[in-house]
Amino acid sequence: MQAVIVDDERNARLNIKVLLEEHYGKCQIIGEACSVNSAITLLQSTKPDVVLLDVEMLDGTGFDLLDAVSPYNFHIIFITAYESFAIRAFKYNALDYILKPIDYRELKLAMQKAEQWKNLDKLDSIIPDPNNESSPFKIKLSNSDGTFFLDIASIIRLESFKNYTTFHLENRPPIVVSKTIGFYEDLLPESIFHRTHQSHIININHVFQLVSDGFSTIRMRDGTKVPTSIRRREQVKRKIRKAKPG
């Protein structure tokens, strides 16, 4: 479980960290922010599973932050000294609303709830398809147009922009969903899919050419060129050799 703490009081952030270390060791704190603006920047560059969020801060509220980064893929646990915001918090689908001073048992239960939801999110996104030997799993994607069930083998590549991910597919238009590319990086089988760049994941079975243009570019079967680093390009080569020996 990866978490971000957002609170304008340094001692409050430290207290949350200590309680998590002592009572929920499975949590990794990947970032802290002391204001709405700094939290916006932090959440654009990290992929937490859960955000532990204060309500009142010097430059705004936790609700302002959630509005600014919406849509988001993380779960929310509010930790605040104010009872009066609880109803509003649950309108933002908060998993829990913990009052200060923090009872470590409440915090532990809230984190367990967040972990359960994280696991359910992933289970709900991958659907077994035992009748299809070449692609035994389907992935479920949902957006405003509806819900789509796709063969994993049909995914050519994924491309991200902020908190959105576009699926580029065989024989059909792209599908855009409001989840980060990191969510799908954890979900899709790493033997087939490879993160070539901060914004790109490719299906190595759809690689057409490793272009020798001095820019470490990969050309896909749909004609698109995907950027990659030299280090990641070598990893792609190894995966292709492993997937297609000889």
Secondary structure as GFF3:
##gff-version 3
##sequence-region A 1 246
A	DSSP	beta_strand	2	6	.	.	.	ID=ss1
A	DSSP	alpha_helix	10	23	.	.	.	ID=ss2
A	DSSP	beta_strand	28	33	.	.	.	ID=ss3
A	DSSP	alpha_helix	36	45	.	.	.	ID=ss4
A	DSSP	beta_strand	50	53	.	.	.	ID=ss5
A	DSSP	beta_strand	56	57	.	.	.	ID=ss6
A	DSSP	beta_strand	60	61	.	.	.	ID=ss7
A	DSSP	alpha_helix	62	69	.	.	.	ID=ss8
A	DSSP	beta_strand	75	80	.	.	.	ID=ss9
A	DSSP	three_ten_helix	83	85	.	.	.	ID=ss10
A	DSSP	alpha_helix	86	91	.	.	.	ID=ss11
A	DSSP	beta_strand	96	99	.	.	.	ID=ss12
A	DSSP	alpha_helix	104	125	.	.	.	ID=ss13
A	DSSP	beta_strand	126	128	.	.	.	ID=ss14
A	DSSP	beta_strand	137	143	.	.	.	ID=ss15
A	DSSP	beta_strand	146	151	.	.	.	ID=ss16
A	DSSP	three_ten_helix	152	154	.	.	.	ID=ss17
A	DSSP	beta_strand	155	161	.	.	.	ID=ss18
A	DSSP	beta_strand	164	169	.	.	.	ID=ss19
A	DSSP	beta_strand	172	177	.	.	.	ID=ss20
A	DSSP	alpha_helix	181	187	.	.	.	ID=ss21
A	DSSP	beta_strand	193	197	.	.	.	ID=ss22
A	DSSP	beta_strand	200	203	.	.	.	ID=ss23
A	DSSP	three_ten_helix	204	206	.	.	.	ID=ss24
A	DSSP	beta_strand	207	211	.	.	.	ID=ss25
A	DSSP	beta_strand	217	220	.	.	.	ID=ss26
A	DSSP	beta_strand	225	227	.	.	.	ID=ss27
A	DSSP	alpha_helix	230	243	.	.	.	ID=ss28
###
